[in-house]
Amino acid sequence: MTDLSNNNNSNELNNTKEEIDSKDSQKQPRWYVVHTYTGYENRVKDKIQMMIDNEQNPDIIDVTVPEEEYVEVKNESKKLKTRKLFPGYVMVKMNITNRSWYIIRNTQGVTGFVGPDSKPVPLTKREVRKFGIKEDKPVLNIDINVGDNVNIIQGPFKDLVAEIKEIDPEKQIIKALIDMFGRDTIIDLGFEDIETI
């Protein structure tokens, strides 16, 4: 009698590797959620950070454990403390390759990636912001002035033309006027959302 469970596991690993291989051509690092044993989040983060610092794999870029600060009142004294936003989870910014997937998946304390059948699914930009993951934004230098018209190239207002009303170069955002349903509406756009006409 043969052991079918081992055969199923090797098939699952091969299927996962095939799916990861198809993503190898995508070389844009993305954030992924890694499930850990509860209480092991910082240990896992430290191990992954050590790999990043030692440049063991250039496809693993960054790692974080989202936390929030809160005030604890005890015996009329206040203490500022931190707690994990998502106990049992670590966020890793990486390019998914067979090697990087294997390294993270086999880090002590990791139980797997979050996604269907433990296949990694990247976080959306909105989720990254929502989870409080701070990213270093590349500084974009765009030659724009108040009153210029720009094309919106991404987001819900994609393909619309907007007139610049204010520019905040430090935050890399603009306030722009668009025509929505026959009414002028002011919206905020990032420099990465626009291109000059």
MDTraj code that builds the backbone (N, CA, C; nanometers):
import mdtraj as md
import numpy as np

residues = "MET THR ASP LEU SER ASN ASN ASN ASN SER ASN GLU LEU ASN ASN THR LYS GLU GLU ILE ASP SER LYS ASP SER GLN LYS GLN PRO ARG TRP TYR VAL VAL HIS THR TYR THR GLY TYR GLU ASN ARG VAL LYS ASP LYS ILE GLN MET MET ILE ASP ASN GLU GLN ASN PRO ASP ILE ILE ASP VAL THR VAL PRO GLU GLU GLU TYR VAL GLU VAL LYS ASN GLU SER LYS LYS LEU LYS THR ARG LYS LEU PHE PRO GLY TYR VAL MET VAL LYS MET ASN ILE THR ASN ARG SER TRP TYR ILE ILE ARG ASN THR GLN GLY VAL THR GLY PHE VAL GLY PRO ASP SER LYS PRO VAL PRO LEU THR LYS ARG GLU VAL ARG LYS PHE GLY ILE LYS GLU ASP LYS PRO VAL LEU ASN ILE ASP ILE ASN VAL GLY ASP ASN VAL ASN ILE ILE GLN GLY PRO PHE LYS ASP LEU VAL ALA GLU ILE LYS GLU ILE ASP PRO GLU LYS GLN ILE ILE LYS ALA LEU ILE ASP MET PHE GLY ARG ASP THR ILE ILE ASP LEU GLY PHE GLU ASP ILE GLU THR ILE".split()
xyz = np.array([
    [0.0845, -0.1178, 0.0000],
    [0.0000, 0.0000, 0.0000],
    [0.0891, 0.1243, 0.0000],
    [0.0592, 0.2226, -0.0872],
    [0.1420, 0.3431, -0.0966],
    [0.0841, 0.4530, -0.0105],
    [0.1704, 0.5430, 0.0305],
    [0.1291, 0.6556, 0.1138],
    [0.0887, 0.7705, 0.0223],
    [-0.0412, 0.7944, 0.0095],
    [-0.0921, 0.8982, -0.0796],
    [-0.0691, 1.0377, -0.0244],
    [-0.0576, 1.0532, 0.1075],
    [-0.0411, 1.1874, 0.1648],
    [0.0910, 1.2495, 0.1210],
    [0.1984, 1.1704, 0.1134],
    [0.3263, 1.2240, 0.0669],
    [0.3179, 1.2633, -0.0794],
    [0.2489, 1.1822, -0.1588],
    [0.2316, 1.2117, -0.2994],
    [0.1530, 1.3413, -0.3166],
    [0.0470, 1.3606, -0.2372],
    [-0.0328, 1.4827, -0.2450],
    [0.0499, 1.6042, -0.2056],
    [0.1328, 1.5915, -0.1009],
    [0.2164, 1.7032, -0.0575],
    [0.3162, 1.7430, -0.1650],
    [0.3781, 1.6434, -0.2320],
    [0.4751, 1.6774, -0.3358],
    [0.4049, 1.7409, -0.4553],
    [0.2822, 1.6944, -0.4882],
    [0.2061, 1.7573, -0.5961],
    [0.1714, 1.9009, -0.5608],
    [0.1313, 1.9236, -0.4351],
    [0.0962, 2.0586, -0.3907],
    [0.2177, 2.1500, -0.3989],
    [0.3354, 2.0999, -0.3576],
    [0.4576, 2.1791, -0.3640],
    [0.4918, 2.2112, -0.5088],
    [0.4793, 2.1133, -0.5992],
    [0.5071, 2.1375, -0.7407],
    [0.4109, 2.2397, -0.7984],
    [0.2810, 2.2294, -0.7639],
    [0.1829, 2.3258, -0.8129],
    [0.2151, 2.4658, -0.7629],
    [0.2524, 2.4763, -0.6352],
    [0.2877, 2.6066, -0.5791],
    [0.4091, 2.6625, -0.6509],
    [0.5110, 2.5790, -0.6746],
    [0.6313, 2.6252, -0.7431],
    [0.5993, 2.6700, -0.8850],
    [0.5100, 2.5973, -0.9562],
    [0.4731, 2.6370, -1.0910],
    [0.4071, 2.7741, -1.0892],
    [0.3177, 2.7982, -0.9917],
    [0.2518, 2.9275, -0.9833],
    [0.3506, 3.0365, -0.9480],
    [0.4454, 3.0068, -0.8605],
    [0.5463, 3.1063, -0.8240],
    [0.6364, 3.1332, -0.9435],
    [0.6726, 3.0280, -1.0206],
    [0.7547, 3.0475, -1.1395],
    [0.6895, 3.1454, -1.2353],
    [0.5573, 3.1376, -1.2491],
    [0.4886, 3.2271, -1.3414],
    [0.4959, 3.3714, -1.2944],
    [0.5186, 3.3921, -1.1635],
    [0.5298, 3.5275, -1.1105],
    [0.6738, 3.5768, -1.1127],
    [0.7703, 3.4889, -1.1449],
    [0.9107, 3.5286, -1.1419],
    [0.9388, 3.6462, -1.2342],
    [0.8654, 3.6538, -1.3460],
    [0.8901, 3.7617, -1.4400],
    [0.8478, 3.8965, -1.3813],
    [0.7595, 3.8947, -1.2837],
    [0.7145, 4.0169, -1.2180],
    [0.8202, 4.0547, -1.1141],
    [0.8989, 4.1570, -1.1417],
    [1.0094, 4.1926, -1.0526],
    [0.9793, 4.3188, -0.9725],
    [0.8543, 4.3496, -0.9514],
    [0.8154, 4.4628, -0.8681],
    [0.7898, 4.4107, -0.7277],
    [0.8698, 4.4522, -0.6282],
    [0.8480, 4.4003, -0.4926],
    [0.7106, 4.4396, -0.4392],
    [0.6447, 4.3483, -0.3721],
    [0.5120, 4.3723, -0.3148],
    [0.5129, 4.3255, -0.1702],
    [0.4159, 4.3727, -0.0935],
    [0.4009, 4.3316, 0.0464],
    [0.3143, 4.2066, 0.0531],
    [0.3570, 4.1103, 0.1334],
    [0.2839, 3.9861, 0.1551],
    [0.2665, 3.9650, 0.3048],
    [0.1606, 3.8945, 0.3421],
    [0.1344, 3.8647, 0.4828],
    [0.1795, 3.7219, 0.5101],
    [0.2603, 3.7080, 0.6150],
    [0.3128, 3.5773, 0.6544],
    [0.2535, 3.5422, 0.7902],
    [0.1978, 3.4221, 0.8015],
    [0.1381, 3.3764, 0.9272],
    [0.2468, 3.3133, 1.0129],
    [0.2480, 3.3511, 1.1425],
    [0.3467, 3.2967, 1.2360],
    [0.2743, 3.2401, 1.3572],
    [0.3490, 3.1704, 1.4400],
    [0.2939, 3.1319, 1.5694],
    [0.2741, 3.2599, 1.6497],
    [0.1621, 3.2707, 1.7200],
    [0.1371, 3.3886, 1.8019],
    [0.2463, 3.4007, 1.9074],
    [0.3001, 3.5210, 1.9208],
    [0.4095, 3.5452, 2.0136],
    [0.5462, 3.5339, 1.9491],
    [0.5530, 3.4828, 1.8251],
    [0.6799, 3.4668, 1.7549],
    [0.7023, 3.5768, 1.6508],
    [0.6127, 3.6754, 1.6442],
    [0.6192, 3.7764, 1.5385],
    [0.7547, 3.8475, 1.5345],
    [0.8007, 3.8952, 1.6504],
    [0.9273, 3.9698, 1.6526],
    [1.0473, 3.8802, 1.6256],
    [1.0425, 3.7547, 1.6696],
    [1.1523, 3.6616, 1.6405],
    [1.1615, 3.6358, 1.4905],
    [1.0447, 3.6139, 1.4278],
    [1.0418, 3.5916, 1.2830],
    [1.0923, 3.7165, 1.2114],
    [1.0441, 3.8333, 1.2554],
    [1.0888, 3.9595, 1.1948],
    [1.2398, 3.9739, 1.2063],
    [1.2948, 3.9463, 1.3237],
    [1.4393, 3.9596, 1.3446],
    [1.5181, 3.8646, 1.2542],
    [1.4695, 3.7415, 1.2375],
    [1.5392, 3.6444, 1.1518],
    [1.5370, 3.6898, 1.0060],
    [1.4202, 3.7376, 0.9617],
    [1.4098, 3.7847, 0.8232],
    [1.4943, 3.9106, 0.8052],
    [1.4915, 4.0010, 0.9038],
    [1.5720, 4.1233, 0.8957],
    [1.7208, 4.0901, 0.8897],
    [1.7634, 3.9882, 0.9627],
    [1.9034, 3.9456, 0.9590],
    [1.9396, 3.8971, 0.8183],
    [1.8477, 3.8243, 0.7540],
    [1.8729, 3.7788, 0.6171],
    [1.8844, 3.8982, 0.5226],
    [1.7991, 3.9991, 0.5433],
    [1.8044, 4.1196, 0.4599],
    [1.9376, 4.1911, 0.4812],
    [1.9759, 4.2103, 0.6080],
    [2.1009, 4.2798, 0.6404],
    [2.2231, 4.2069, 0.5859],
    [2.2190, 4.0744, 0.5865],
    [2.3309, 3.9938, 0.5361],
    [2.3232, 3.9712, 0.3857],
    [2.2205, 4.0286, 0.3228],
    [2.1997, 4.0180, 0.1780],
    [2.1986, 3.8734, 0.1309],
    [2.1323, 3.7868, 0.2078],
    [2.1245, 3.6456, 0.1707],
    [2.0368, 3.6247, 0.0479],
    [1.9369, 3.7110, 0.0301],
    [1.8508, 3.7006, -0.0873],
    [1.8052, 3.8403, -0.1261],
    [1.8468, 3.8895, -0.2436],
    [1.8107, 4.0260, -0.2835],
    [1.6613, 4.0439, -0.3117],
    [1.5866, 3.9342, -0.3218],
    [1.4430, 3.9445, -0.3474],
    [1.3626, 3.9746, -0.2215],
    [1.4231, 3.9616, -0.1042],
    [1.3551, 3.9945, 0.0216],
    [1.4008, 4.1350, 0.0597],
    [1.3064, 4.2300, 0.0601],
    [1.3398, 4.3721, 0.0694],
    [1.3219, 4.4286, 0.2095],
    [1.2075, 4.4012, 0.2727],
    [1.1748, 4.4645, 0.4005],
    [1.0816, 4.3732, 0.4796],
    [1.0739, 4.3970, 0.6101],
    [0.9863, 4.3187, 0.6977],
    [0.9377, 4.4096, 0.8093],
    [0.8138, 4.3923, 0.8506],
    [0.7599, 4.4732, 0.9594],
    [0.6510, 4.3973, 1.0341],
    [0.6338, 4.4362, 1.1596],
    [0.5226, 4.3887, 1.2415],
    [0.4424, 4.5137, 1.2767],
    [0.3270, 4.5365, 1.2120],
    [0.2499, 4.6579, 1.2409],
    [0.2076, 4.6641, 1.3876],
    [0.2355, 4.7789, 1.4492],
    [0.2032, 4.7993, 1.5903],
    [0.1348, 4.9341, 1.6074],
    [0.0670, 4.9492, 1.7201],
    [0.0068, 5.0774, 1.7545],
    [0.0427, 5.1103, 1.8986],
    [0.0492, 5.2396, 1.9278],
    [0.0763, 5.2836, 2.0641],
    [-0.0554, 5.3092, 2.1351],
    [-0.0576, 5.2823, 2.2637],
    [-0.1753, 5.3112, 2.3451],
    [-0.1295, 5.3498, 2.4852],
    [-0.2189, 5.4160, 2.5572],
    [-0.1878, 5.4590, 2.6932],
    [-0.2553, 5.3632, 2.7894],
    [-0.1751, 5.3062, 2.8799],
    [-0.2284, 5.2167, 2.9820],
    [-0.2304, 5.2926, 3.1146],
    [-0.3485, 5.2958, 3.1763],
    [-0.3627, 5.3625, 3.3054],
    [-0.3695, 5.2547, 3.4124],
    [-0.2748, 5.2620, 3.5063],
    [-0.2682, 5.1636, 3.6132],
    [-0.2281, 5.2373, 3.7409],
    [-0.3112, 5.2224, 3.8442],
    [-0.2844, 5.2899, 3.9720],
    [-0.2592, 5.4393, 3.9523],
    [-0.3435, 5.5009, 3.8726],
    [-0.3393, 5.6448, 3.8438],
    [-0.2126, 5.6905, 3.7722],
    [-0.1339, 5.5987, 3.7215],
    [-0.0174, 5.6385, 3.6418],
    [-0.0401, 5.5933, 3.4975],
    [0.0060, 5.6757, 3.4052],
    [-0.0116, 5.6465, 3.2633],
    [0.1209, 5.6000, 3.2046],
    [0.1120, 5.4941, 3.1252],
    [0.2299, 5.4425, 3.0557],
    [0.1960, 5.4289, 2.9083],
    [0.2884, 5.4713, 2.8238],
    [0.2727, 5.4548, 2.6803],
    [0.3272, 5.3178, 2.6423],
    [0.2430, 5.2357, 2.5822],
    [0.2826, 5.0999, 2.5441],
    [0.2490, 5.0769, 2.3972],
    [0.3017, 4.9673, 2.3440],
    [0.2691, 4.9289, 2.2065],
    [0.2084, 4.7893, 2.2064],
    [0.1241, 4.7646, 2.1077],
    [0.0672, 4.6310, 2.0892],
    [0.0613, 4.6020, 1.9396],
    [0.0643, 4.4754, 1.9087],
    [0.0603, 4.4324, 1.7693],
    [-0.0813, 4.4502, 1.7148],
    [-0.0901, 4.5067, 1.5949],
    [-0.2206, 4.5232, 1.5314],
    [-0.2778, 4.3889, 1.4876],
    [-0.1899, 4.2981, 1.4434],
    [-0.2329, 4.1683, 1.3919],
    [-0.1482, 4.0583, 1.4547],
    [-0.1832, 4.0156, 1.5766],
    [-0.1047, 3.9094, 1.6406],
    [-0.1001, 3.7849, 1.5520],
    [0.0194, 3.7302, 1.5367],
    [0.0359, 3.6097, 1.4560],
    [0.0686, 3.6371, 1.3102],
    [0.0934, 3.7648, 1.2758],
    [0.1216, 3.7984, 1.1357],
    [0.2400, 3.8929, 1.1245],
    [0.3176, 3.8742, 1.0175],
    [0.4314, 3.9592, 0.9841],
    [0.4145, 3.9985, 0.8378],
    [0.4476, 4.1234, 0.8040],
    [0.4391, 4.1698, 0.6656],
    [0.5798, 4.1699, 0.6053],
    [0.5929, 4.1113, 0.4860],
    [0.7231, 4.1020, 0.4193],
    [0.7112, 4.1612, 0.2794],
    [0.8028, 4.2544, 0.2473],
    [0.8083, 4.3103, 0.1115],
    [0.9130, 4.2320, 0.0346],
    [0.8703, 4.1729, -0.0770],
    [0.9613, 4.0845, -0.1499],
    [0.9151, 4.0632, -0.2924],
    [1.0078, 4.0170, -0.3748],
    [0.9754, 3.9612, -0.5052],
    [0.9561, 3.8124, -0.4821],
    [0.8453, 3.7590, -0.5277],
    [0.8205, 3.6159, -0.5093],
    [0.8979, 3.5368, -0.6146],
    [0.9919, 3.4581, -0.5678],
    [1.0637, 3.3614, -0.6510],
    [1.0612, 3.2294, -0.5748],
    [1.0999, 3.1226, -0.6391],
    [1.1039, 2.9938, -0.5680],
    [1.1934, 3.0031, -0.4453],
    [1.3099, 3.0666, -0.4617],
    [1.4068, 3.0754, -0.3519],
    [1.3543, 3.1624, -0.2377],
    [1.3029, 3.2823, -0.2698],
    [1.2548, 3.3715, -0.1630],
    [1.1339, 3.3104, -0.0925],
    [1.0447, 3.2472, -0.1685],
    [0.9284, 3.1807, -0.1084],
    [0.9753, 3.0717, -0.0127],
    [1.0719, 2.9913, -0.0572],
    [1.1229, 2.8805, 0.0242],
    [1.1887, 2.9324, 0.1522],
    [1.2698, 3.0375, 0.1398],
    [1.3404, 3.0925, 0.2563],
    [1.2408, 3.1421, 0.3607],
    [1.1430, 3.2211, 0.3182],
    [1.0448, 3.2751, 0.4136],
    [0.9608, 3.1620, 0.4719],
    [0.9125, 3.0742, 0.3866],
    [0.8238, 2.9653, 0.4298],
    [0.8917, 2.8744, 0.5318],
    [1.0240, 2.8600, 0.5215],
    [1.0966, 2.7704, 0.6110],
    [1.1704, 2.8430, 0.7234],
    [1.1381, 2.9695, 0.7445],
    [1.1931, 3.0429, 0.8585],
    [1.1259, 2.9901, 0.9847],
    [1.2050, 2.9648, 1.0890],
    [1.1500, 2.9099, 1.2130],
    [1.0439, 3.0047, 1.2687],
    [0.9264, 2.9494, 1.2993],
    [0.8156, 3.0270, 1.3533],
    [0.7106, 3.0622, 1.2496],
    [0.7425, 3.0455, 1.1203],
    [0.6479, 3.0758, 1.0121],
    [0.5632, 2.9526, 0.9840],
    [0.4310, 2.9730, 0.9730],
    [0.3426, 2.8616, 0.9382],
    [0.2989, 2.8668, 0.7924],
    [0.3172, 2.9805, 0.7263],
    [0.2828, 2.9896, 0.5852],
    [0.2467, 3.1305, 0.5440],
    [0.2240, 3.1468, 0.4143],
    [0.1782, 3.2740, 0.3605],
    [0.0265, 3.2806, 0.3699],
    [-0.0266, 3.4007, 0.3782],
    [-0.1714, 3.4182, 0.3776],
    [-0.2163, 3.4226, 0.2323],
    [-0.3109, 3.3369, 0.1999],
    [-0.3641, 3.3277, 0.0650],
    [-0.4279, 3.1919, 0.0474],
    [-0.4976, 3.1728, -0.0633],
    [-0.5608, 3.0432, -0.0856],
    [-0.4559, 2.9333, -0.0968],
    [-0.4749, 2.8264, -0.0226],
    [-0.3818, 2.7127, -0.0207],
    [-0.2395, 2.7560, 0.0140],
    [-0.2258, 2.8577, 0.0982],
    [-0.0959, 2.9125, 0.1417],
    [-0.0126, 2.9672, 0.0266],
    [-0.0780, 3.0005, -0.0855],
    [-0.0078, 3.0638, -0.1972],
    [-0.0076, 3.2139, -0.1710],
    [0.1083, 3.2791, -0.1802],
    [0.1170, 3.4205, -0.1456],
    [0.0311, 3.5090, -0.2349],
    [-0.0442, 3.5989, -0.1726],
    [-0.1243, 3.6981, -0.2435],
    [-0.0773, 3.8350, -0.1947],
    [-0.0341, 3.9240, -0.2862],
    [0.0174, 4.0537, -0.2417],
    [-0.0933, 4.1434, -0.1871],
    [-0.0534, 4.2327, -0.0960],
    [-0.1457, 4.3322, -0.0436],
    [-0.1658, 4.4408, -0.1486],
    [-0.2845, 4.4999, -0.1500],
    [-0.3085, 4.6141, -0.2369],
    [-0.2460, 4.7374, -0.1728],
    [-0.2311, 4.8449, -0.2501],
    [-0.1758, 4.9691, -0.1946],
    [-0.2636, 5.0206, -0.0814],
    [-0.3934, 5.0059, -0.0975],
    [-0.4869, 5.0507, 0.0065],
    [-0.4655, 4.9714, 0.1355],
    [-0.4476, 4.8396, 0.1235],
    [-0.4237, 4.7563, 0.2419],
    [-0.2916, 4.7932, 0.3093],
    [-0.1897, 4.8234, 0.2289],
    [-0.0601, 4.8629, 0.2848],
    [-0.0771, 4.9881, 0.3697],
    [-0.1506, 5.0873, 0.3163],
    [-0.1754, 5.2102, 0.3936],
    [-0.2600, 5.1814, 0.5165],
    [-0.3638, 5.0992, 0.5000],
    [-0.4558, 5.0677, 0.6099],
    [-0.3835, 4.9979, 0.7253],
    [-0.2883, 4.9126, 0.6934],
    [-0.2147, 4.8395, 0.7960],
    [-0.1038, 4.9230, 0.8582],
    [-0.0877, 5.0465, 0.8109],
    [0.0108, 5.1365, 0.8703],
    [0.1543, 5.1044, 0.8346],
    [0.1741, 5.0377, 0.7211],
    [0.3103, 5.0057, 0.6781],
    [0.3685, 5.1302, 0.6130],
    [0.4765, 5.1794, 0.6698],
    [0.5411, 5.3001, 0.6183],
    [0.6395, 5.2597, 0.5094],
    [0.6235, 5.3211, 0.3933],
    [0.7141, 5.2937, 0.2834],
    [0.7871, 5.4211, 0.2464],
    [0.9136, 5.4070, 0.2111],
    [0.9875, 5.5215, 0.1600],
    [0.9413, 5.5454, 0.0173],
    [0.8777, 5.6614, -0.0026],
    [0.8318, 5.6934, -0.1368],
    [0.9484, 5.7511, -0.2164],
    [0.9629, 5.7073, -0.3406],
    [1.0651, 5.7700, -0.4226],
    [1.0248, 5.9145, -0.4502],
    [1.1215, 6.0039, -0.4478],
    [1.0920, 6.1443, -0.4737],
    [1.0714, 6.1608, -0.6232],
    [0.9535, 6.2100, -0.6596],
    [0.9208, 6.2306, -0.7997],
    [0.9340, 6.3785, -0.8317],
    [1.0127, 6.4106, -0.9306],
    [1.0268, 6.5486, -0.9749],
    [0.9451, 6.5658, -1.1012],
    [0.8372, 6.6416, -1.0907],
    [0.7496, 6.6655, -1.2044],
    [0.7458, 6.8157, -1.2271],
    [0.7626, 6.8561, -1.3514],
    [0.7595, 6.9983, -1.3854],
    [0.6137, 7.0405, -1.4039],
    [0.5513, 7.0828, -1.2941],
    [0.4116, 7.1254, -1.2978],
    [0.3969, 7.2577, -1.2239],
    [0.2935, 7.3307, -1.2607],
    [0.2636, 7.4590, -1.1974],
    [0.1141, 7.4689, -1.1735],
    [0.0761, 7.5553, -1.0802],
    [-0.0658, 7.5811, -1.0565],
    [-0.1252, 7.6352, -1.1861],
    [-0.2406, 7.5814, -1.2243],
    [-0.3073, 7.6216, -1.3479],
    [-0.2825, 7.5270, -1.4636],
    [-0.1790, 7.4405, -1.4531],
    [-0.1511, 7.3429, -1.5588],
    [-0.2599, 7.2363, -1.5625],
    [-0.2830, 7.1823, -1.6823],
    [-0.3708, 7.0669, -1.6973],
    [-0.2844, 6.9414, -1.7017],
    [-0.3316, 6.8358, -1.6360],
    [-0.2601, 6.7084, -1.6330],
    [-0.3571, 6.5950, -1.6625],
    [-0.3027, 6.4850, -1.7142],
    [-0.3816, 6.3631, -1.7325],
    [-0.3716, 6.2794, -1.6061],
    [-0.4829, 6.2231, -1.5628],
    [-0.4824, 6.1301, -1.4502],
    [-0.4596, 5.9916, -1.5092],
    [-0.3529, 5.9233, -1.4632],
    [-0.3128, 5.7972, -1.5272],
    [-0.3464, 5.6727, -1.4466],
    [-0.3939, 5.6897, -1.3220],
    [-0.4335, 5.5730, -1.2427],
    [-0.5334, 5.6143, -1.1366],
    [-0.6006, 5.5144, -1.0828],
    [-0.6993, 5.5408, -0.9784],
    [-0.8393, 5.5539, -1.0359],
    [-0.9358, 5.5908, -0.9521],
    [-1.0750, 5.5946, -0.9967],
    [-1.1036, 5.7030, -1.1006],
    [-1.0165, 5.8029, -1.1126],
    [-1.0386, 5.9110, -1.2085],
    [-0.9481, 5.8991, -1.3307],
    [-0.8979, 5.7787, -1.3543],
    [-0.8075, 5.7525, -1.4665],
    [-0.8690, 5.8030, -1.5970],
    [-0.7852, 5.8598, -1.6825],
    [-0.8195, 5.9114, -1.8153],
    [-0.8931, 6.0448, -1.8125],
    [-0.9120, 6.1050, -1.6944],
    [-0.9707, 6.2383, -1.6884],
    [-0.8589, 6.3420, -1.6933],
    [-0.8950, 6.4633, -1.7345],
    [-0.8018, 6.5756, -1.7327],
    [-0.8349, 6.6595, -1.6106],
    [-0.7312, 6.7030, -1.5394],
    [-0.7502, 6.7820, -1.4179],
    [-0.6682, 6.9100, -1.4272],
    [-0.7200, 7.0157, -1.3640],
    [-0.6476, 7.1428, -1.3563],
    [-0.5880, 7.1556, -1.2165],
    [-0.4579, 7.1802, -1.2084],
    [-0.3892, 7.1887, -1.0792],
    [-0.4271, 7.3182, -1.0080],
    [-0.4715, 7.3064, -0.8828],
    [-0.5079, 7.4220, -0.8002],
    [-0.4044, 7.4485, -0.6912],
    [-0.3455, 7.3418, -0.6336],
    [-0.2423, 7.3551, -0.5307],
    [-0.1408, 7.2431, -0.5493],
    [-0.0162, 7.2710, -0.5098],
    [0.0901, 7.1701, -0.5166],
    [0.1585, 7.1629, -0.3808],
    [0.1727, 7.0409, -0.3277],
    [0.2471, 7.0194, -0.2032],
    [0.3657, 6.9284, -0.2363],
    [0.4826, 6.9890, -0.2707],
    [0.5967, 6.9064, -0.3127],
    [0.6505, 6.8165, -0.2023],
    [0.6348, 6.8565, -0.0757],
    [0.6850, 6.7748, 0.0347],
    [0.6075, 6.6437, 0.0459],
    [0.4741, 6.6521, 0.0386],
    [0.3904, 6.5318, 0.0458],
    [0.3712, 6.4671, -0.0903],
    [0.4165, 6.5342, -0.1956],
    [0.4034, 6.4877, -0.3330],
    [0.2581, 6.4636, -0.3715],
    [0.1739, 6.5614, -0.3375],
    [0.0331, 6.5552, -0.3772],
    [-0.0079, 6.6899, -0.4354],
    [-0.1155, 6.6867, -0.5134],
    [-0.1741, 6.8097, -0.5663],
    [-0.3226, 6.8103, -0.5351],
    [-0.3786, 6.9294, -0.5307],
    [-0.5237, 6.9456, -0.5307],
    [-0.5573, 6.9844, -0.6733],
    [-0.6515, 6.9132, -0.7313],
    [-0.6841, 6.9361, -0.8713],
    [-0.8346, 6.9461, -0.8898],
    [-0.8731, 7.0189, -0.9929],
    [-1.0137, 7.0399, -1.0253],
    [-1.0504, 6.9484, -1.1415],
    [-1.1561, 6.8686, -1.1225],
    [-1.2062, 6.7843, -1.2311],
    [-1.3543, 6.8118, -1.2501],
    [-1.4038, 6.7762, -1.3678],
    [-1.5466, 6.7881, -1.3958],
    [-1.6101, 6.6520, -1.3699],
    [-1.6956, 6.6455, -1.2656],
    [-1.7614, 6.5198, -1.2315],
    [-1.9120, 6.5424, -1.2326],
    [-1.9806, 6.4719, -1.3197],
    [-2.1260, 6.4816, -1.3324],
    [-2.1698, 6.6257, -1.3567],
    [-2.0911, 6.6987, -1.4370],
    [-2.1266, 6.8354, -1.4712],
    [-2.0938, 6.9377, -1.3644],
    [-2.0258, 6.8963, -1.2585],
    [-1.9888, 6.9890, -1.1509],
    [-1.8382, 6.9861, -1.1311],
    [-1.7825, 7.1024, -1.0985],
    [-1.6400, 7.1087, -1.0669],
    [-1.6168, 7.0523, -0.9276],
    [-1.5204, 6.9617, -0.9171],
    [-1.4907, 6.8953, -0.7901],
    [-1.3401, 6.8967, -0.7667],
    [-1.3003, 6.9324, -0.6438],
    [-1.1584, 6.9313, -0.6061],
    [-1.1240, 6.7931, -0.5496],
    [-1.0144, 6.7351, -0.5997],
    [-0.9678, 6.6054, -0.5500],
    [-0.8183, 6.6138, -0.5197],
    [-0.7707, 6.5232, -0.4348],
    [-0.6277, 6.5106, -0.4060],
    [-0.5710, 6.3984, -0.4917],
    [-0.4559, 6.4234, -0.5516],
    [-0.3879, 6.3232, -0.6333],
    [-0.2404, 6.3205, -0.5965],
    [-0.1808, 6.2027, -0.6006],
    [-0.0370, 6.1904, -0.5810],
    [0.0359, 6.2198, -0.7107],
    [0.1625, 6.2599, -0.7001],
    [0.2420, 6.2855, -0.8203],
    [0.2451, 6.1629, -0.9110],
    [0.2408, 6.0429, -0.8501],
    [0.2461, 5.9196, -0.9295],
    [0.1167, 5.8943, -1.0060],
    [0.0100, 5.9702, -0.9731],
    [-0.1204, 5.9512, -1.0378],
    [-0.1383, 6.0362, -1.1622],
    [-0.0432, 6.1251, -1.1912],
    [-0.0629, 6.2212, -1.3001],
    [0.0551, 6.2222, -1.3959],
    [0.0285, 6.2758, -1.5164],
    [0.1351, 6.3045, -1.6113],
    [0.1015, 6.4355, -1.6803],
    [0.2045, 6.5081, -1.7178],
    [0.1818, 6.6371, -1.7817],
    [0.1311, 6.6168, -1.9237],
    [0.0571, 6.7156, -1.9697],
    [0.0014, 6.7085, -2.1061],
    [0.0976, 6.7762, -2.2022],
])
top = md.Topology()
chain = top.add_chain()
for i, resn in enumerate(residues, 1):
    res = top.add_residue(resn, chain, resSeq=i)
    for name in ("N", "CA", "C"):
        top.add_atom(name, md.element.get_by_symbol(name[0]), res)
traj = md.Trajectory(xyz[None], top)
